[in-house]
Structure formats: C-alpha cells, structure tokens
C-alpha cells in the first residue's frame, strides 16, 4: 500500500513509499516491485527521477520498501528553441 505525502510547493519532486503488508510474505521483492510498477502505471504520465530500495529488519525478517521520486509532468529534454 503506498504511503502518500501531501506535496510541498517548494519540493522539486513528488514521492511515495510502498511496502508489502507486514507479516508473511513481507520480504517478497518481486511482489513489491510488481505493486510499485502498478502504482507507477496508475499515476499516468510521469517522469521517474529516482527509485530507492530500503530493507528494515523486523522480528518477521527482512521488510523491503521502495521510495519513488517523480515529476508529475514529463520534462522535454530535447526541446530546441
């Protein structure tokens, strides 16, 4: 489930963090990456700036999460004036 943050106008990128539910299967990285991919697809036309994976160690084992930094509108890097 994504953790959404209210964007601050001074931020240069938006972001969300996502992890599998805690407990059985929390360390399933392929499932986590499929969920992140679905969230990205649901966001529509965005430009991903960075992806960061972090693993927290819990009594139930490793609990990976992914934070995605993105821009709402794609930037035109090939634009010629």
C-alpha positions as CSV (number, residue, x, y, z in Angstrom):
1,X,0.0,0.0,0.0
2,X,1.5,3.4,-1.0
3,X,2.2,6.0,1.7
4,X,1.2,9.2,0.1
5,X,2.5,12.6,1.1
6,X,0.9,16.0,0.6
7,X,3.3,17.7,-1.8
8,X,5.0,20.9,-0.6
9,X,5.1,23.5,-3.3
10,X,8.9,24.0,-2.6
11,X,9.7,20.4,-3.4
12,X,11.2,19.7,-6.8
13,X,9.8,16.2,-7.0
14,X,6.8,14.3,-5.6
15,X,7.3,10.9,-3.9
16,X,5.7,7.8,-2.4
17,X,6.9,4.9,-0.4
18,X,5.5,1.4,-0.8
19,X,6.0,-2.0,1.0
20,X,4.3,-5.3,1.2
21,X,2.0,-5.8,4.2
22,X,3.9,-6.7,7.3
23,X,3.9,-10.4,8.2
24,X,4.0,-13.5,6.0
25,X,5.4,-12.6,2.5
26,X,6.7,-9.1,3.6
27,X,10.1,-9.9,2.1
28,X,8.8,-10.9,-1.3
29,X,10.7,-8.4,-3.5
30,X,9.2,-9.5,-6.9
31,X,5.7,-8.9,-5.5
32,X,6.8,-5.5,-4.1
33,X,8.2,-4.5,-7.5
34,X,5.0,-5.5,-9.3
35,X,3.0,-3.4,-6.8
36,X,5.3,-0.4,-7.4
37,X,5.0,-0.9,-11.2
38,X,1.2,-0.9,-10.9
39,X,1.2,2.3,-8.8
40,X,3.5,4.0,-11.4
41,X,1.2,2.9,-14.2
42,X,-1.8,4.3,-12.3
43,X,-0.1,7.7,-11.9
44,X,-0.2,8.1,-15.7
45,X,2.2,10.5,-17.5
46,X,5.1,11.0,-15.0
47,X,8.9,11.1,-15.2
48,X,10.6,8.9,-12.5
49,X,13.6,10.7,-11.1
50,X,14.9,8.1,-8.7
51,X,14.0,4.8,-7.0
52,X,15.4,3.8,-3.6
53,X,15.0,0.4,-2.0
54,X,15.4,0.1,1.7
55,X,15.2,-3.0,3.9
56,X,14.1,-2.9,7.5
57,X,14.9,-5.9,9.7
58,X,11.9,-6.9,11.8
59,X,11.1,-9.9,14.1
60,X,9.4,-11.4,11.0
61,X,12.5,-11.0,8.8
62,X,13.5,-8.5,6.1
63,X,10.9,-6.0,5.1
64,X,11.8,-4.1,2.0
65,X,10.2,-0.9,0.8
66,X,10.7,1.3,-2.2
67,X,10.5,5.1,-2.4
68,X,9.9,6.6,-5.8
69,X,10.7,10.2,-6.6
70,X,8.9,11.6,-9.7
71,X,7.7,14.6,-11.6
72,X,4.0,15.0,-12.5
73,X,4.7,16.2,-16.0
74,X,7.4,14.9,-18.2
75,X,10.2,17.4,-19.0
76,X,11.0,17.9,-22.6
77,X,14.8,17.5,-22.6
78,X,15.1,17.6,-26.4
79,X,13.2,20.8,-27.0
80,X,15.0,23.2,-29.3
81,X,14.2,26.9,-29.1
